[in-house]
Amino acid sequence: MNARPLLETRALPLVLEAERDASVRRLTYWLQTHLQSVDEWAHAAGVILIRGFEIASAEDFRAVCVAVRPELRNYIGGDSPRRSVTDQVYTSTEYPAYLEVLLHNELFYAGWSPSRVFLGCLVPAGAGGDTPVDDGREIYARLHSDVRDRFEARGVTYLQHLWDADGEPVTGKSWQQTFESTDRTTVEAYLRDAGMDHAWTELGLRTAATHPAVLTHSVTGQRCWHNQADQWHRGIASLKDSVTGPTNSTAIAYTAGTETLRHHVTYGDGTEIDVADLLQVHEISGSVLLAVFYSVQRRIFKNDPG
């Protein structure tokens, strides 16, 4: 197996490529027998890009994932529209092609967040379909200290109001789809274990989850930007809808109120987050992404096979 950085100036991502036998069987065996190295690379680089192997189905993809993390989890608590294609493997977010999925830390609003996220592409997407990745450590380092300090000191509270599948259909996922259960007792047990406040309403289920906005990396000790505040904030949603049009006419306001659906985020102490702070997060994230993009383009224009 050949392991090398994709870019000369950045650790992210690290590329693993097949040197001879490109079978899934060989890849899974290699991952299982080199798991310590794989984990060390993931901690240092943040992203590992695996290339050149014959991963031809969702089942093949799952086998690779299990080789790295034997205990996979379902997408319980997630708010993105996804379909299960095999056990614990889902499609990517099924939004219209013209909508952008912003950078985010997976599922942190749901009361848990995976230690590893696996992404696979069985069919080339053609135009669009890119999956941007970024380094939370670099975003944290580049943010203005006053913005960073506000989030770090207060944390964030994710608010959502999910509709009931037994009621009038609404754009977005129902609470039954979100928690993959139609049993209220089962859902309540999940919410308690996740430390999420909740209340049943005439429209469905309202939840609130408070989490840190910044984490300390458990291995490297580095501080990492780790939240989805900009994706959940109603002010950002309003800016998006001014361009694309509203995605849910039933959601009267962009807030998780008693009589309205959708979601919102505040600081952990309940105070509102200034949209200007979130726009700076976008700006910093975008500048990091552009640096990666231009580096990749330079390699392509040089006809570099990497």
Backbone bond lengths (Angstrom), bond angles and torsions (degrees), N, CA, C in turn:
res aa  C-N    CA-C-N  psi(-1)  N-CA   C-N-CA  omega(-1)  CA-C   N-CA-C  phi
1 M - - - 1.462 - - 1.536 109.10 -
2 N 1.318 115.68 132.52 1.457 120.68 178.91 1.522 109.06 -100.46
3 A 1.332 116.95 122.76 1.463 122.16 179.49 1.517 109.11 -118.18
4 R 1.347 116.51 126.64 1.465 120.61 -178.71 1.523 108.96 -157.99
5 P 1.318 117.92 155.65 1.474 120.16 173.46 1.525 110.05 -67.22
6 L 1.320 117.32 143.95 1.456 120.68 175.31 1.522 110.92 -70.56
7 L 1.338 116.03 -37.58 1.458 122.05 -175.73 1.527 109.97 -113.26
8 E 1.302 116.11 147.78 1.461 120.57 -178.62 1.523 112.13 -72.99
9 T 1.339 117.00 -26.97 1.464 120.14 -172.14 1.526 113.85 -106.57
10 R 1.342 116.74 0.61 1.464 118.91 -176.37 1.522 110.11 -138.63
11 A 1.330 115.86 147.99 1.464 120.12 176.76 1.524 111.36 -78.60
12 L 1.332 117.01 -25.02 1.464 122.87 -176.03 1.521 109.87 -98.94
13 P 1.352 119.05 126.65 1.468 126.92 -6.40 1.531 111.81 -94.89
14 L 1.333 114.96 164.02 1.450 121.70 170.91 1.526 107.77 -92.89
15 V 1.320 117.51 135.18 1.464 122.20 -177.06 1.517 110.55 -104.45
16 L 1.343 116.45 130.86 1.462 123.25 170.31 1.514 107.47 -111.04
17 E 1.338 117.19 125.03 1.460 121.29 -176.66 1.519 111.23 -126.26
18 A 1.335 114.50 146.95 1.464 120.02 175.88 1.522 109.60 -69.71
19 E 1.337 116.59 136.03 1.455 121.10 177.44 1.528 111.61 -98.82
20 R 1.343 117.00 -29.72 1.467 120.21 178.82 1.523 109.69 -146.74
21 D 1.333 118.58 -86.61 1.461 121.40 -179.50 1.523 109.87 -68.08
22 A 1.341 116.92 115.26 1.462 121.62 -176.03 1.517 112.46 -101.17
23 S 1.303 118.65 17.53 1.463 121.64 -176.51 1.526 111.58 -73.01
24 V 1.315 115.32 153.42 1.461 120.58 176.14 1.522 110.29 -63.48
25 R 1.315 115.78 -36.70 1.469 119.61 179.52 1.520 110.90 -58.74
26 R 1.333 117.14 -45.56 1.464 119.71 179.50 1.518 110.87 -65.80
27 L 1.332 117.04 -41.71 1.458 120.09 -179.54 1.521 111.34 -60.91
28 T 1.335 117.14 -47.56 1.467 119.30 -178.68 1.527 110.86 -63.97
29 Y 1.339 116.95 -39.44 1.476 119.88 178.29 1.525 110.05 -63.41
30 W 1.344 116.80 -44.16 1.455 119.88 -179.53 1.522 111.15 -62.79
31 L 1.328 117.38 -43.16 1.460 120.83 179.99 1.528 110.98 -62.51
32 Q 1.312 116.99 -43.54 1.464 120.71 -179.62 1.518 111.95 -64.13
33 T 1.320 117.65 -36.30 1.469 120.86 -177.28 1.525 113.10 -88.75
34 H 1.323 117.34 -7.15 1.466 121.44 177.83 1.532 111.00 -126.37
35 L 1.316 115.51 30.47 1.461 119.62 -172.81 1.517 112.61 -62.91
36 Q 1.333 118.34 -36.29 1.462 119.98 179.07 1.525 110.64 -62.20
37 S 1.326 116.97 -42.95 1.466 120.23 178.51 1.522 110.89 -65.10
38 V 1.323 115.91 -42.09 1.469 120.20 179.57 1.522 110.34 -60.68
39 D 1.329 117.43 -44.22 1.464 120.59 179.00 1.528 111.06 -64.26
40 E 1.333 117.10 -41.85 1.460 119.93 179.08 1.525 110.91 -62.97
41 W 1.327 117.31 -41.60 1.462 121.11 177.81 1.527 111.03 -63.84
42 A 1.339 115.87 -41.48 1.464 119.63 -179.83 1.525 111.01 -63.88
43 H 1.332 116.84 -40.26 1.458 119.76 178.85 1.527 111.29 -65.28
44 A 1.320 117.28 -38.70 1.459 120.89 -176.74 1.524 112.00 -78.02
45 A 1.339 116.64 -47.74 1.463 120.25 -174.57 1.522 113.01 -88.17
46 G 1.320 116.95 -32.06 1.468 120.19 -177.70 1.506 113.41 93.31
47 V 1.336 117.54 -35.59 1.459 122.77 -178.48 1.518 109.17 -139.13
48 I 1.342 116.53 134.98 1.460 122.48 173.23 1.524 107.86 -116.70
49 L 1.323 116.60 125.37 1.459 123.13 179.36 1.525 108.76 -105.46
50 I 1.337 116.62 115.88 1.462 122.19 -178.42 1.519 108.87 -98.08
51 R 1.341 116.56 126.80 1.461 121.30 -175.69 1.528 111.73 -130.53
52 G 1.343 114.37 152.52 1.459 120.46 168.45 1.508 116.04 87.49
53 F 1.331 118.52 5.72 1.455 120.88 -178.43 1.532 110.86 -102.66
54 E 1.328 116.26 154.95 1.457 122.56 -173.62 1.534 110.74 -87.98
55 I 1.323 116.03 67.16 1.471 121.52 177.02 1.522 106.67 -90.21
56 A 1.344 116.29 102.86 1.462 120.96 -168.39 1.521 114.29 -109.33
57 S 1.321 118.17 -3.81 1.468 120.15 -176.66 1.513 110.31 -151.59
58 A 1.340 115.59 167.05 1.464 120.61 176.43 1.517 110.60 -62.84
59 E 1.338 116.89 -32.55 1.459 120.75 178.42 1.533 111.24 -68.09
60 D 1.340 116.55 -39.61 1.471 119.81 174.44 1.525 110.86 -60.80
61 F 1.320 114.65 -44.55 1.462 120.06 -179.38 1.522 110.43 -61.19
62 R 1.328 116.89 -44.06 1.464 120.49 179.51 1.525 110.90 -61.66
63 A 1.328 117.46 -38.92 1.465 120.96 179.59 1.526 111.04 -61.05
64 V 1.336 116.74 -38.86 1.460 120.98 177.63 1.526 110.22 -65.76
65 C 1.323 116.45 -43.47 1.470 120.57 179.41 1.527 111.36 -61.34
66 V 1.336 115.93 -44.34 1.467 120.60 -178.29 1.525 110.94 -65.05
67 A 1.323 117.52 -30.23 1.467 120.09 177.87 1.523 111.40 -62.82
68 V 1.329 116.72 -29.75 1.464 121.57 -179.60 1.524 111.28 -92.62
69 R 1.324 116.38 -42.54 1.460 122.05 179.98 1.537 108.66 -134.24
70 P 1.345 117.58 94.86 1.470 120.39 -176.07 1.520 114.31 -58.52
71 E 1.332 117.28 -31.28 1.464 120.59 -178.89 1.523 110.07 -99.00
72 L 1.331 116.68 90.98 1.455 121.25 176.88 1.525 109.33 -85.11
73 R 1.337 116.20 161.99 1.461 120.82 179.17 1.518 110.49 -126.21
74 N 1.322 115.38 152.94 1.459 120.38 174.13 1.524 109.90 -73.39
75 Y 1.333 115.22 166.21 1.462 121.40 -179.25 1.535 109.96 -84.43
76 I 1.301 116.33 51.37 1.469 121.33 -178.62 1.521 109.12 -80.27
77 G 1.324 115.44 130.59 1.457 121.25 -179.30 1.503 113.51 94.27
78 G 1.333 118.19 -10.01 1.456 121.62 -178.22 1.513 112.46 -77.92
79 D 1.340 116.14 145.21 1.469 119.87 -175.40 1.525 113.21 -103.19
80 S 1.338 118.85 -2.06 1.466 120.35 -179.55 1.528 110.74 -83.85
81 P 1.339 117.14 143.38 1.472 120.20 178.01 1.521 110.53 -72.74
82 R 1.328 116.88 111.54 1.458 122.60 -179.69 1.528 109.60 -139.91
83 R 1.329 116.19 151.40 1.453 122.10 177.48 1.526 109.58 -111.53
84 S 1.324 116.56 140.83 1.454 121.16 174.84 1.533 108.84 -76.60
85 V 1.344 117.31 128.47 1.458 121.11 179.54 1.529 112.07 -108.09
86 T 1.308 116.63 -23.06 1.455 123.56 168.65 1.524 105.82 -160.94
87 D 1.315 117.45 176.80 1.457 120.53 -174.06 1.524 111.27 -54.54
88 Q 1.344 115.99 116.77 1.463 123.98 175.60 1.534 113.65 64.59
89 V 1.319 116.46 21.89 1.462 122.46 173.06 1.522 107.67 -125.82
90 Y 1.333 115.94 130.34 1.458 121.66 -173.84 1.525 110.29 -126.79
91 T 1.331 115.19 159.05 1.457 119.04 170.18 1.520 109.32 -68.16
92 S 1.311 115.80 163.49 1.448 120.02 173.42 1.524 108.74 -71.50
93 T 1.324 117.12 174.97 1.456 121.75 -177.72 1.525 110.73 -57.44
94 E 1.319 116.12 124.47 1.463 120.94 -174.32 1.533 111.50 -95.86
95 Y 1.322 114.60 61.36 1.453 121.52 172.65 1.533 108.83 -90.66
96 P 1.337 117.67 160.71 1.468 119.61 171.92 1.524 110.58 -55.90
97 A 1.334 116.23 149.76 1.461 121.33 -172.68 1.524 113.59 -60.64
98 Y 1.349 116.93 -26.36 1.461 118.53 -176.41 1.530 112.59 -79.67
99 L 1.320 118.77 -9.33 1.465 121.29 -179.38 1.525 110.14 -89.85
100 E 1.314 115.30 141.10 1.461 121.57 179.26 1.521 109.98 -98.45
101 V 1.317 116.50 133.31 1.461 121.67 171.72 1.524 107.22 -90.09
102 L 1.318 115.64 115.23 1.458 120.04 -175.68 1.525 110.80 -70.87
103 L 1.312 115.56 158.00 1.458 120.53 174.34 1.520 110.23 -58.31
104 H 1.314 116.23 138.26 1.458 119.14 -178.49 1.525 110.06 -159.18
105 N 1.317 115.92 164.83 1.454 122.63 173.28 1.525 107.39 -99.04
106 E 1.298 116.35 120.44 1.450 122.59 -168.37 1.524 113.36 -60.27
107 L 1.347 114.95 123.98 1.472 124.28 166.37 1.527 115.84 65.01
108 F 1.319 118.53 14.06 1.459 118.01 -177.69 1.521 111.47 -64.06
109 Y 1.327 117.66 -29.17 1.464 122.45 178.36 1.525 112.47 -70.41
110 A 1.328 117.95 -15.12 1.463 121.88 -171.85 1.520 112.98 -91.29
111 G 1.332 117.78 5.91 1.453 119.91 179.93 1.515 113.17 93.42
112 W 1.329 117.29 -5.30 1.459 121.57 175.82 1.522 107.90 -155.09
113 S 1.319 115.58 158.26 1.449 119.77 179.23 1.523 107.97 -143.60
114 P 1.331 118.43 131.62 1.464 120.48 -174.90 1.525 112.35 -68.87
115 S 1.333 115.46 146.74 1.460 119.83 175.55 1.521 111.28 -76.49
116 R 1.334 117.27 -23.08 1.456 122.86 176.70 1.531 108.75 -137.50
117 V 1.326 116.88 136.82 1.458 122.93 172.51 1.524 107.08 -116.29
118 F 1.340 116.61 126.30 1.456 121.73 -178.71 1.525 109.49 -106.65
119 L 1.318 117.01 130.87 1.457 123.01 178.30 1.523 108.72 -124.78
120 G 1.331 115.93 133.35 1.449 120.15 179.82 1.511 111.28 -135.17
121 C 1.328 117.08 148.53 1.467 122.30 179.75 1.525 108.42 -125.74
122 L 1.342 117.17 109.12 1.453 121.75 179.21 1.520 111.72 -87.33
123 V 1.341 116.58 -29.82 1.459 122.11 -179.65 1.522 108.13 -125.26
124 P 1.337 118.66 123.97 1.474 119.70 178.35 1.517 111.20 -54.66
125 A 1.329 115.78 134.64 1.461 120.21 -173.81 1.518 113.08 -75.27
126 G 1.334 118.03 -18.37 1.455 120.15 -175.50 1.513 110.01 72.96
127 A 1.339 116.60 -134.94 1.464 120.63 178.58 1.519 109.65 -69.14
128 G 1.317 116.94 127.34 1.461 120.84 -179.56 1.525 110.15 77.85
129 G 1.332 114.90 -164.12 1.452 119.46 179.66 1.507 114.39 78.07
130 D 1.326 117.22 12.88 1.464 120.16 179.49 1.526 110.57 -69.33
131 T 1.332 115.19 151.12 1.461 121.52 174.65 1.519 108.43 -116.13
132 P 1.322 118.32 98.52 1.470 119.82 -179.99 1.519 110.98 -72.65
133 V 1.309 116.65 142.44 1.462 122.10 175.34 1.520 108.04 -129.34
134 D 1.303 114.80 152.67 1.455 119.90 -176.32 1.519 108.76 -145.98
135 D 1.296 116.96 170.99 1.454 123.13 -178.42 1.522 109.01 -111.08
136 G 1.341 116.84 111.73 1.460 120.97 -179.34 1.510 112.80 -60.60
137 R 1.326 117.76 -26.71 1.464 121.01 177.88 1.525 110.80 -68.50
138 E 1.333 115.26 -38.59 1.467 119.10 -179.47 1.522 111.01 -73.43
139 I 1.332 117.16 -38.83 1.470 119.69 176.86 1.520 109.88 -60.51
140 Y 1.327 116.71 -45.78 1.468 120.89 179.03 1.521 110.47 -57.82
141 A 1.321 117.16 -44.24 1.463 121.14 -176.74 1.523 111.92 -67.33
142 R 1.335 118.16 -31.71 1.461 121.45 -174.91 1.523 113.59 -88.26
143 L 1.320 118.63 -19.46 1.458 120.29 -178.49 1.528 111.20 -64.08
144 H 1.324 115.94 147.21 1.462 119.96 173.94 1.522 108.72 -58.47
145 S 1.310 116.41 139.38 1.466 120.23 -173.34 1.523 112.46 -60.83
146 D 1.349 118.66 -35.16 1.459 119.16 -178.41 1.532 111.39 -68.25
147 V 1.328 116.79 -39.32 1.469 120.62 176.73 1.521 109.68 -65.49
148 R 1.296 115.88 -48.68 1.465 120.99 -179.56 1.527 111.20 -58.87
149 D 1.326 116.58 -42.63 1.464 120.42 -176.76 1.528 111.73 -66.46
150 R 1.338 116.76 -36.80 1.473 119.16 179.16 1.524 110.33 -62.44
151 F 1.309 116.59 -47.00 1.466 119.81 179.90 1.526 111.23 -67.17
152 E 1.327 116.05 -40.80 1.456 119.66 -176.56 1.533 111.49 -66.34
153 A 1.310 116.92 -36.54 1.462 120.72 -177.53 1.526 112.51 -77.68
154 R 1.340 116.82 -34.43 1.466 119.51 -171.41 1.524 114.56 -103.33
155 G 1.342 117.82 -22.63 1.447 118.91 -173.47 1.520 110.70 69.49
156 V 1.326 116.90 -172.68 1.467 121.42 179.95 1.523 110.13 -134.81
157 T 1.336 115.32 150.44 1.464 121.96 174.38 1.521 108.60 -117.62
158 Y 1.339 116.06 121.66 1.457 122.22 179.26 1.531 108.49 -92.60
159 L 1.328 115.39 123.96 1.462 122.21 -178.97 1.525 108.78 -113.73
160 Q 1.334 116.51 132.37 1.459 118.45 175.42 1.528 110.10 -143.93
161 H 1.316 114.99 151.66 1.455 122.05 177.20 1.525 106.53 -130.55
162 L 1.331 115.94 105.50 1.459 122.48 -174.04 1.522 110.33 -95.98
163 W 1.317 116.47 137.94 1.462 120.34 -178.95 1.523 111.03 -77.56
164 D 1.341 115.11 161.59 1.468 123.33 -178.99 1.521 108.98 -94.60
165 A 1.337 117.21 126.70 1.466 121.46 -178.60 1.520 112.50 -63.21
166 D 1.334 117.40 -18.20 1.460 120.44 177.93 1.525 111.95 -83.92
167 G 1.331 116.89 -6.38 1.457 121.29 179.30 1.509 111.68 -99.76
168 E 1.328 115.20 -158.88 1.462 120.85 179.76 1.524 110.29 -68.19
169 P 1.349 118.40 130.79 1.473 121.03 -178.88 1.528 111.90 -59.74
170 V 1.314 115.54 140.27 1.455 122.79 -178.98 1.526 108.21 -135.87
171 T 1.328 116.98 149.03 1.453 120.46 175.63 1.528 110.14 -60.62
172 G 1.310 116.90 139.60 1.454 120.83 -177.42 1.523 110.67 102.03
173 K 1.319 115.80 178.30 1.455 120.91 -175.59 1.523 111.72 -89.12
174 S 1.316 116.13 141.79 1.460 121.85 173.47 1.522 109.05 -76.90
175 W 1.346 116.40 169.62 1.460 117.87 177.27 1.532 110.34 -66.10
176 Q 1.323 117.31 -30.86 1.461 120.08 177.84 1.524 111.43 -64.90
177 Q 1.336 116.37 -41.89 1.467 120.01 177.96 1.527 111.30 -70.12
178 T 1.314 116.54 -40.18 1.466 120.99 -177.09 1.523 111.39 -62.32
179 F 1.324 116.71 -43.32 1.461 119.97 -175.91 1.524 113.03 -102.44
180 E 1.339 117.06 6.98 1.463 123.80 175.80 1.525 111.39 52.05
181 S 1.319 115.34 44.33 1.463 121.18 178.92 1.528 109.34 -160.52
182 T 1.321 116.15 146.68 1.469 121.17 173.86 1.518 111.92 -102.82
183 D 1.334 116.21 1.05 1.457 121.50 -176.77 1.527 110.15 -96.70
184 R 1.323 116.77 118.74 1.466 120.26 -177.42 1.523 112.24 -62.86
185 T 1.322 117.51 -36.38 1.460 120.63 -179.30 1.524 111.21 -63.24
186 T 1.339 115.86 -41.19 1.464 120.54 177.97 1.523 110.98 -63.70
187 V 1.328 116.01 -42.87 1.462 120.66 179.57 1.528 110.57 -65.13
188 E 1.321 116.97 -43.07 1.468 120.59 179.52 1.532 111.06 -62.14
189 A 1.326 117.17 -37.37 1.466 120.76 178.24 1.537 110.35 -64.34
190 Y 1.337 116.21 -41.58 1.463 119.89 176.84 1.524 110.22 -60.71
191 L 1.331 117.02 -46.08 1.462 121.20 -177.01 1.525 111.26 -63.85
192 R 1.321 116.95 -39.76 1.462 119.77 177.75 1.531 110.87 -63.87
193 D 1.341 115.92 -46.26 1.467 119.55 -179.59 1.525 111.59 -62.84
194 A 1.346 116.48 -31.45 1.462 121.54 -179.56 1.523 112.78 -84.72
195 G 1.336 117.20 -3.74 1.456 120.56 -179.71 1.512 113.56 71.00
196 M 1.339 117.25 30.22 1.464 122.14 -177.83 1.520 110.42 -102.96
197 D 1.336 116.70 130.03 1.459 120.58 172.16 1.522 108.57 -72.80
198 H 1.339 117.30 150.65 1.457 119.44 -179.04 1.522 110.95 -154.99
199 A 1.319 114.98 160.78 1.468 121.77 175.45 1.526 108.03 -154.99
200 W 1.322 116.60 138.18 1.459 121.63 174.73 1.523 108.96 -84.49
201 T 1.319 116.38 136.39 1.458 121.48 -178.18 1.529 109.40 -126.02
202 E 1.320 116.02 177.33 1.457 120.11 177.50 1.524 111.43 -65.45
203 L 1.328 116.98 -25.65 1.462 120.67 -179.58 1.525 112.57 -89.86
204 G 1.330 117.18 -27.30 1.455 119.60 -177.29 1.505 112.78 162.60
205 L 1.336 116.75 -120.41 1.454 122.27 -174.67 1.525 110.18 -130.30
206 R 1.334 115.89 127.83 1.456 121.87 177.72 1.528 108.37 -108.71
207 T 1.342 117.93 132.31 1.454 122.22 -179.09 1.520 110.86 -130.29
208 A 1.331 115.38 159.33 1.466 122.42 175.44 1.525 107.98 -143.81
209 A 1.336 116.27 129.42 1.462 121.51 -179.67 1.523 109.36 -132.52
210 T 1.327 116.90 122.98 1.467 121.88 -179.47 1.524 109.94 -105.22
211 H 1.350 115.60 128.56 1.462 120.98 -176.67 1.522 109.99 -142.28
212 P 1.331 117.39 161.21 1.466 119.80 172.27 1.523 110.42 -62.82
213 A 1.314 117.04 151.39 1.461 121.93 174.63 1.519 111.22 -93.61
214 V 1.325 116.10 -16.06 1.466 122.49 -178.81 1.528 107.56 -134.09
215 L 1.331 115.86 136.84 1.457 120.87 178.42 1.525 110.49 -120.00
216 T 1.324 115.30 157.29 1.453 121.56 170.87 1.523 108.20 -97.35
217 H 1.325 117.37 124.26 1.461 121.45 -178.98 1.523 108.98 -58.21
218 S 1.339 115.68 128.84 1.462 120.46 -172.70 1.529 113.36 -66.98
219 V 1.325 118.12 -19.30 1.467 121.46 -178.60 1.522 111.49 -108.66
220 T 1.324 117.04 -50.46 1.467 120.21 -174.99 1.518 112.96 -84.08
221 G 1.352 117.15 -19.73 1.458 120.28 -178.10 1.514 114.25 77.97
222 Q 1.326 117.76 4.71 1.463 121.13 -179.59 1.524 111.20 -79.58
223 R 1.331 116.12 150.46 1.455 121.39 176.52 1.519 109.45 -82.27
224 C 1.332 116.73 135.07 1.464 122.44 -174.00 1.525 110.77 -128.69
225 W 1.324 116.34 132.93 1.460 121.59 169.37 1.521 107.62 -66.87
226 H 1.348 117.92 123.96 1.467 119.90 -172.55 1.524 109.67 -149.46
227 N 1.327 116.32 84.39 1.461 120.40 177.29 1.527 109.63 -165.36
228 Q 1.334 115.97 176.43 1.461 121.68 177.35 1.520 111.18 -127.71
229 A 1.324 115.92 33.35 1.460 119.83 -174.63 1.515 112.24 -59.24
230 D 1.332 117.86 -41.27 1.458 119.38 -176.37 1.523 111.98 -70.55
231 Q 1.327 118.42 -27.91 1.459 120.28 177.39 1.524 111.78 -75.44
232 W 1.320 117.12 -31.33 1.456 120.65 -172.78 1.522 113.79 -93.91
233 H 1.310 118.01 -14.64 1.460 120.09 -172.26 1.530 111.44 -73.43
234 R 1.329 116.83 134.17 1.469 120.31 -175.98 1.524 111.93 -66.54
235 G 1.332 117.45 -28.34 1.453 119.99 179.06 1.521 111.57 -66.33
236 I 1.348 116.54 -40.44 1.457 120.37 176.41 1.522 109.49 -67.54
237 A 1.330 117.15 -39.97 1.464 120.41 177.79 1.520 111.13 -61.53
238 S 1.328 117.33 -38.61 1.464 120.61 178.32 1.519 111.06 -64.34
239 L 1.345 116.62 -39.33 1.461 119.93 178.11 1.523 110.73 -64.97
240 K 1.329 117.28 -40.09 1.454 120.73 178.58 1.522 111.22 -64.87
241 D 1.332 117.07 -43.32 1.457 120.37 -177.55 1.518 112.03 -69.50
242 S 1.339 117.42 -23.50 1.460 119.07 177.17 1.525 110.40 -66.82
243 V 1.344 116.06 -19.58 1.465 121.22 178.86 1.519 111.10 -99.05
244 T 1.339 116.87 -45.44 1.463 120.37 -172.28 1.525 113.06 -98.25
245 G 1.344 117.59 -15.41 1.451 120.25 -173.09 1.516 109.59 91.96
246 P 1.341 118.96 152.05 1.463 121.45 -177.63 1.517 111.25 -63.76
247 T 1.330 116.58 141.47 1.454 121.64 179.72 1.518 112.36 -94.79
248 N 1.318 118.08 -5.34 1.460 120.15 -176.93 1.521 108.96 -152.90
249 S 1.328 117.34 97.79 1.455 120.54 -176.58 1.519 112.22 -69.16
250 T 1.337 117.71 -19.93 1.458 120.69 179.75 1.518 111.82 -74.34
251 A 1.338 116.54 -26.04 1.454 120.37 178.47 1.523 108.67 -80.71
252 I 1.320 116.19 97.06 1.460 121.91 -172.69 1.514 111.54 -63.04
253 A 1.306 116.70 -40.41 1.465 121.18 179.81 1.518 108.91 -133.46
254 Y 1.316 115.77 157.64 1.450 119.79 -178.15 1.521 109.85 -86.18
255 T 1.292 115.30 70.27 1.449 120.32 -179.46 1.516 109.17 -156.65
256 A 1.309 116.74 152.18 1.453 121.14 178.13 1.522 109.13 -92.09
257 G 1.314 116.48 63.86 1.451 121.57 -179.31 1.517 111.58 -87.87
258 T 1.323 116.82 179.63 1.456 121.55 -178.85 1.522 111.47 -65.57
259 E 1.325 116.80 -36.63 1.457 120.23 -174.53 1.530 112.23 -110.59
260 T 1.309 118.56 12.46 1.456 122.08 177.99 1.518 109.81 -133.53
261 L 1.329 116.01 155.71 1.453 121.36 -178.91 1.531 110.17 -102.32
262 R 1.345 114.74 -165.95 1.455 124.28 -178.45 1.524 112.64 75.76
263 H 1.334 117.11 -158.44 1.455 118.14 -172.16 1.527 111.54 -140.72
264 H 1.320 114.09 170.19 1.456 121.81 -178.43 1.526 107.12 -159.59
265 V 1.327 116.49 167.82 1.453 121.12 177.29 1.522 109.09 -141.44
266 T 1.320 116.51 142.37 1.464 123.32 174.90 1.527 107.83 -128.02
267 Y 1.328 115.44 174.37 1.453 117.52 167.45 1.527 109.04 -64.14
268 G 1.315 115.64 162.24 1.451 119.93 -178.53 1.507 114.17 -61.99
269 D 1.340 117.34 -22.04 1.468 120.08 178.52 1.527 112.06 -89.76
270 G 1.337 117.32 5.75 1.456 121.33 176.85 1.514 115.02 93.19
271 T 1.330 118.43 -8.99 1.463 120.31 179.72 1.525 110.15 -77.81
272 E 1.340 114.93 154.50 1.461 119.75 -176.57 1.530 111.28 -75.74
273 I 1.320 115.71 149.60 1.460 122.92 177.67 1.524 108.54 -94.19
274 D 1.306 116.50 131.49 1.461 121.55 178.44 1.529 109.67 -68.42
275 V 1.340 116.57 126.90 1.461 120.81 179.65 1.530 110.99 -57.55
276 A 1.337 117.11 -32.47 1.460 120.41 179.71 1.534 111.16 -59.92
277 D 1.335 117.10 -36.19 1.458 120.13 177.48 1.523 110.83 -64.89
278 L 1.341 116.44 -40.60 1.458 120.38 -179.56 1.524 111.52 -70.39
279 L 1.321 116.69 -33.16 1.459 119.74 176.19 1.529 110.74 -66.47
280 Q 1.342 116.53 -31.77 1.460 118.23 175.56 1.524 110.57 -67.54
281 V 1.335 116.01 -36.63 1.467 119.63 175.63 1.525 109.67 -59.15
282 H 1.353 116.49 -44.29 1.464 120.68 176.52 1.525 111.30 -58.57
283 E 1.317 115.47 -44.35 1.458 120.08 -177.04 1.521 111.22 -63.85
284 I 1.322 116.43 -45.65 1.458 120.37 -179.26 1.525 110.25 -66.20
285 S 1.334 116.81 -44.79 1.464 120.17 179.06 1.513 110.37 -60.66
286 G 1.330 116.07 -42.22 1.454 120.11 -179.55 1.511 112.72 -64.38
287 S 1.327 117.23 -37.56 1.463 119.81 -179.58 1.519 110.78 -67.67
288 V 1.335 117.24 -35.93 1.461 120.38 177.26 1.517 110.01 -67.38
289 L 1.345 116.48 -42.43 1.459 120.62 179.16 1.519 111.90 -62.98
290 L 1.341 116.41 -42.13 1.459 119.77 -179.41 1.520 111.23 -62.85
291 A 1.331 116.05 -36.94 1.461 119.38 178.49 1.521 110.20 -61.39
292 V 1.324 116.96 -41.72 1.466 120.67 177.70 1.516 110.01 -67.00
293 F 1.348 117.19 -44.65 1.462 121.92 -177.68 1.525 111.38 -58.83
294 Y 1.318 116.79 -48.76 1.460 119.88 -178.59 1.519 111.45 -66.16
295 S 1.339 117.39 -34.65 1.455 119.91 176.99 1.522 110.44 -64.37
296 V 1.335 116.93 -43.13 1.461 121.28 178.50 1.520 110.35 -63.66
297 Q 1.339 117.40 -43.46 1.454 120.65 -179.91 1.523 111.67 -61.19
298 R 1.316 116.98 -39.00 1.466 119.74 179.43 1.530 110.30 -61.93
299 R 1.318 116.22 -38.96 1.457 120.12 179.51 1.530 110.53 -67.64
300 I 1.335 117.11 -39.45 1.453 120.57 179.09 1.525 110.48 -65.31
301 F 1.325 116.71 -45.18 1.457 120.14 -178.49 1.528 111.68 -65.31
302 K 1.322 117.01 -23.72 1.465 121.14 176.71 1.539 111.12 -84.75
303 N 1.347 116.63 2.99 1.462 122.13 -177.45 1.522 111.50 60.31
304 D 1.310 114.42 33.55 1.461 119.75 176.72 1.526 108.36 -76.22
305 P 1.320 118.96 124.18 1.480 119.99 -178.79 1.509 113.22 -65.75
306 G 1.350 118.62 -12.92 1.452 120.49 178.40 1.476 112.36 -77.89
